[in-house]
């Protein structure tokens, strides 16, 4: 099917359709992240529809624009590169064992004065206070654009939607570290591990990981998944140090 046979229609403010022979052969979408960035996606039957959709969307939208692709999907990656997008960052996907005999976390204890609070048992008030403190630290350093999508603030400013998904590290009446665990069926996902900056290098992140993975293992779950920005050397070392293995990678592409 030639490119001339594909017609593009903007069907909504953030949606485009590619039509050929009275059939929809491609769809394009744009979404505004809470951090202000615009992410675009295209699902098309063939190259001509993809290219026409990309041309129309880029003409209608103000840059910079971003998209996410599976690095192993060379066809989709090349389509976006043909449209002018370049790689901004890579995020590694990890498969993390839970068995303490494999992870080496069976003898890991929290540092003196720190106690572990299991997933679902954290108090909402201290958890929200820690969540905001960590986000303020991120904003003051690498910025929101380096955070995974699921930990970005929502438009109303709410950043912690479900406290039951978190484990925490407590010292006195304060929380100083947290883990977010998404209870995906059969293979939970570790969405975030974070420790307040004034408590770094005390082994708290490792103790939190030991707590969460050990709990999953006792529940009969053999592995969890995690995603880590390749520029986050500390997080990569933490996961690889417990035997996690890379299973793939995603690319964040940008058109400036």
FITORBA-837909 format. One record per residue (C-alpha): residue number from 1; residue in three letters; x, y, z. Coordinates in nm, 3 decimals, m for minus. Example, Ala and Ser with C-alpha at 12.3 -4.5 7.8 and 13.67 -1.06 7.14 Angstrom:
2
   seq   type         x         y         z
     1    ALA     1.230    m0.450     0.780
     2    SER     1.367    m0.106     0.714
This chain:
256
   seq   type         x         y         z
     1    UNK     0.000     0.000     0.000
     2    UNK     0.156     0.327    m0.105
     3    UNK     0.197     0.628     0.116
     4    UNK    m0.045     0.828    m0.099
     5    UNK    m0.328     0.594     0.006
     6    UNK    m0.302     0.684     0.376
     7    UNK    m0.503     0.980     0.509
     8    UNK    m0.444     1.127     0.854
     9    UNK    m0.722     1.272     1.069
    10    UNK    m0.690     1.434     1.409
    11    UNK    m0.989     1.277     1.583
    12    UNK    m0.935     1.440     1.925
    13    UNK    m0.702     1.687     2.091
    14    UNK    m0.446     1.415     2.161
    15    UNK    m0.543     1.143     1.911
    16    UNK    m0.478     1.088     1.539
    17    UNK    m0.598     0.814     1.303
    18    UNK    m0.442     0.687     0.982
    19    UNK    m0.710     0.566     0.738
    20    UNK    m0.672     0.365     0.417
    21    UNK    m0.952     0.205     0.216
    22    UNK    m1.199     0.322     0.482
    23    UNK    m1.014     0.130     0.752
    24    UNK    m0.814     0.262     1.047
    25    UNK    m0.460     0.134     0.987
    26    UNK    m0.283     0.332     1.258
    27    UNK    m0.338     0.536     1.573
    28    UNK    m0.128     0.805     1.734
    29    UNK    m0.161     0.939     2.087
    30    UNK    m0.002     1.217     2.290
    31    UNK    m0.007     1.247     2.668
    32    UNK     0.114     1.517     2.904
    33    UNK     0.319     1.387     3.196
    34    UNK     0.279     1.565     3.530
    35    UNK     0.639     1.688     3.492
    36    UNK     0.529     1.887     3.185
    37    UNK     0.675     1.664     2.915
    38    UNK     0.472     1.535     2.618
    39    UNK     0.502     1.164     2.536
    40    UNK     0.382     1.031     2.201
    41    UNK     0.302     0.680     2.081
    42    UNK     0.206     0.528     1.746
    43    UNK     0.049     0.190     1.669
    44    UNK     0.046     0.136     1.293
    45    UNK    m0.002    m0.153     1.055
    46    UNK     0.276    m0.054     0.817
    47    UNK     0.559     0.195     0.764
    48    UNK     0.360     0.436     0.549
    49    UNK     0.094     0.477     0.816
    50    UNK     0.358     0.523     1.087
    51    UNK     0.546     0.787     0.889
    52    UNK     0.233     0.980     0.797
    53    UNK     0.111     0.974     1.156
    54    UNK     0.451     1.088     1.283
    55    UNK     0.461     1.374     1.032
    56    UNK     0.113     1.492     1.130
    57    UNK     0.171     1.465     1.504
    58    UNK     0.506     1.644     1.494
    59    UNK     0.350     1.922     1.289
    60    UNK     0.066     1.965     1.540
    61    UNK     0.266     1.936     1.863
    62    UNK     0.525     2.165     2.017
    63    UNK     0.855     2.009     2.119
    64    UNK     1.041     1.867     2.286
    65    UNK     0.858     1.537     2.242
    66    UNK     0.938     1.201     2.402
    67    UNK     0.854     0.836     2.343
    68    UNK     0.938     0.499     2.501
    69    UNK     1.039     0.191     2.300
    70    UNK     1.156    m0.162     2.369
    71    UNK     1.521    m0.153     2.259
    72    UNK     1.485    m0.502     2.113
    73    UNK     1.212    m0.379     1.876
    74    UNK     1.445    m0.252     1.606
    75    UNK     1.165    m0.173     1.360
    76    UNK     0.979     0.064     1.593
    77    UNK     1.304     0.222     1.711
    78    UNK     1.412     0.286     1.352
    79    UNK     1.072     0.441     1.270
    80    UNK     1.115     0.696     1.549
    81    UNK     1.476     0.762     1.454
    82    UNK     1.363     0.824     1.097
    83    UNK     1.127     1.087     1.238
    84    UNK     1.423     1.260     1.404
    85    UNK     1.414     1.114     1.755
    86    UNK     1.739     1.029     1.936
    87    UNK     1.813     0.823     2.249
    88    UNK     1.798     1.021     2.572
    89    UNK     1.836     0.741     2.826
    90    UNK     1.821     0.363     2.870
    91    UNK     1.637     0.177     3.145
    92    UNK     1.744    m0.180     3.218
    93    UNK     1.487    m0.444     3.310
    94    UNK     1.597    m0.688     3.579
    95    UNK     1.470    m1.023     3.704
    96    UNK     1.542    m1.039     4.076
    97    UNK     1.558    m1.368     4.271
    98    UNK     1.387    m1.375     4.610
    99    UNK     1.556    m1.677     4.773
   100    UNK     1.792    m1.547     5.045
   101    UNK     2.032    m1.833     4.968
   102    UNK     2.065    m1.690     4.617
   103    UNK     2.056    m1.319     4.698
   104    UNK     2.296    m1.348     4.991
   105    UNK     2.058    m1.134     5.198
   106    UNK     1.974    m1.401     5.456
   107    UNK     2.204    m1.246     5.717
   108    UNK     2.142    m0.880     5.635
   109    UNK     2.016    m0.672     5.926
   110    UNK     1.917    m0.305     5.938
   111    UNK     2.169    m0.065     6.095
   112    UNK     2.141     0.008     6.469
   113    UNK     1.835     0.213     6.557
   114    UNK     1.656     0.134     6.230
   115    UNK     1.362    m0.107     6.208
   116    UNK     1.186    m0.250     5.903
   117    UNK     0.815    m0.194     5.843
   118    UNK     0.663    m0.463     5.620
   119    UNK     0.471    m0.397     5.299
   120    UNK     0.121    m0.281     5.386
   121    UNK     0.203    m0.193     5.747
   122    UNK     0.355     0.154     5.701
   123    UNK     0.172     0.447     5.860
   124    UNK     0.039     0.687     5.601
   125    UNK     0.151     1.012     5.770
   126    UNK     0.523     0.934     5.811
   127    UNK     0.526     0.764     5.472
   128    UNK     0.390     1.070     5.294
   129    UNK     0.638     1.292     5.479
   130    UNK     0.928     1.075     5.363
   131    UNK     0.789     1.052     5.011
   132    UNK     0.780     1.433     4.983
   133    UNK     1.128     1.472     5.133
   134    UNK     1.275     1.228     4.881
   135    UNK     1.095     1.397     4.593
   136    UNK     1.229     1.735     4.702
   137    UNK     1.580     1.587     4.697
   138    UNK     1.526     1.443     4.349
   139    UNK     1.393     1.773     4.218
   140    UNK     1.698     1.953     4.360
   141    UNK     1.939     1.710     4.187
   142    UNK     1.857     1.506     3.875
   143    UNK     1.499     1.640     3.841
   144    UNK     1.160     1.476     3.783
   145    UNK     1.248     1.385     3.424
   146    UNK     1.471     1.105     3.556
   147    UNK     1.196     0.940     3.759
   148    UNK     0.989     0.643     3.636
   149    UNK     0.638     0.725     3.522
   150    UNK     0.463     0.557     3.813
   151    UNK     0.639     0.770     4.077
   152    UNK     0.573     1.108     3.919
   153    UNK     0.343     1.351     4.104
   154    UNK    m0.016     1.368     3.986
   155    UNK    m0.172     1.701     3.877
   156    UNK    m0.328     1.757     4.218
   157    UNK     0.011     1.717     4.384
   158    UNK    m0.060     1.370     4.527
   159    UNK     0.248     1.155     4.487
   160    UNK     0.171     0.853     4.703
   161    UNK    m0.157     0.698     4.592
   162    UNK    m0.161     0.366     4.778
   163    UNK     0.038     0.336     5.104
   164    UNK    m0.039    m0.039     5.118
   165    UNK     0.218    m0.097     4.841
   166    UNK     0.510     0.033     5.047
   167    UNK     0.760    m0.106     5.296
   168    UNK     0.962     0.139     5.503
   169    UNK     1.268     0.179     5.722
   170    UNK     1.193     0.361     6.048
   171    UNK     1.418     0.545     6.289
   172    UNK     1.254     0.682     6.605
   173    UNK     0.925     0.832     6.486
   174    UNK     1.043     0.901     6.131
   175    UNK     1.068     0.696     5.814
   176    UNK     1.407     0.724     5.643
   177    UNK     1.369     0.479     5.351
   178    UNK     1.099     0.312     5.145
   179    UNK     1.032     0.047     4.883
   180    UNK     0.735     0.051     4.648
   181    UNK     0.614    m0.297     4.547
   182    UNK     0.353    m0.333     4.272
   183    UNK     0.170    m0.664     4.336
   184    UNK     0.166    m0.787     3.975
   185    UNK     0.034    m1.142     3.955
   186    UNK     0.309    m1.405     3.987
   187    UNK     0.592    m1.155     3.948
   188    UNK     0.569    m0.841     4.165
   189    UNK     0.757    m0.534     4.046
   190    UNK     0.987    m0.323     4.259
   191    UNK     0.898     0.025     4.136
   192    UNK     1.116     0.235     4.366
   193    UNK     1.379     0.206     4.637
   194    UNK     1.476     0.533     4.800
   195    UNK     1.655     0.644     5.117
   196    UNK     1.673     0.997     5.253
   197    UNK     2.007     1.151     5.157
   198    UNK     2.122     1.208     5.516
   199    UNK     2.090     0.831     5.575
   200    UNK     2.281     0.709     5.269
   201    UNK     2.567     0.458     5.302
   202    UNK     2.423     0.291     5.611
   203    UNK     2.297    m0.025     5.440
   204    UNK     1.932     0.079     5.464
   205    UNK     1.850     0.016     5.095
   206    UNK     2.002    m0.333     5.117
   207    UNK     1.807    m0.406     5.436
   208    UNK     1.484    m0.289     5.270
   209    UNK     1.553    m0.515     4.973
   210    UNK     1.621    m0.807     5.209
   211    UNK     1.290    m0.742     5.386
   212    UNK     1.081    m0.725     5.069
   213    UNK     1.246    m1.011     4.879
   214    UNK     1.244    m1.235     5.187
   215    UNK     0.874    m1.173     5.235
   216    UNK     0.803    m1.259     4.871
   217    UNK     1.007    m1.579     4.900
   218    UNK     0.813    m1.689     5.209
   219    UNK     0.494    m1.634     5.007
   220    UNK     0.616    m1.876     4.740
   221    UNK     0.718    m1.612     4.483
   222    UNK     1.052    m1.693     4.321
   223    UNK     1.129    m1.372     4.132
   224    UNK     1.042    m1.003     4.115
   225    UNK     1.108    m0.752     3.839
   226    UNK     1.267    m0.407     3.850
   227    UNK     1.366    m0.128     3.612
   228    UNK     1.678     0.083     3.665
   229    UNK     1.807     0.387     3.478
   230    UNK     2.151     0.294     3.346
   231    UNK     2.290     0.620     3.487
   232    UNK     2.194     0.510     3.839
   233    UNK     2.510     0.318     3.919
   234    UNK     2.416     0.267     4.285
   235    UNK     2.082     0.104     4.203
   236    UNK     2.238    m0.118     3.936
   237    UNK     2.506    m0.230     4.183
   238    UNK     2.240    m0.299     4.448
   239    UNK     2.038    m0.529     4.222
   240    UNK     2.329    m0.698     4.049
   241    UNK     2.483    m0.757     4.391
   242    UNK     2.188    m0.981     4.486
   243    UNK     2.202    m1.185     4.167
   244    UNK     1.953    m0.993     3.954
   245    UNK     2.000    m1.042     3.582
   246    UNK     1.916    m0.812     3.294
   247    UNK     1.631    m0.932     3.076
   248    UNK     1.590    m0.636     2.841
   249    UNK     1.598    m0.262     2.810
   250    UNK     1.373     0.029     2.719
   251    UNK     1.483     0.349     2.548
   252    UNK     1.346     0.693     2.612
   253    UNK     1.377     0.886     2.285
   254    UNK     1.347     1.262     2.242
   255    UNK     1.289     1.507     1.959
   256    UNK     1.402     1.854     2.063
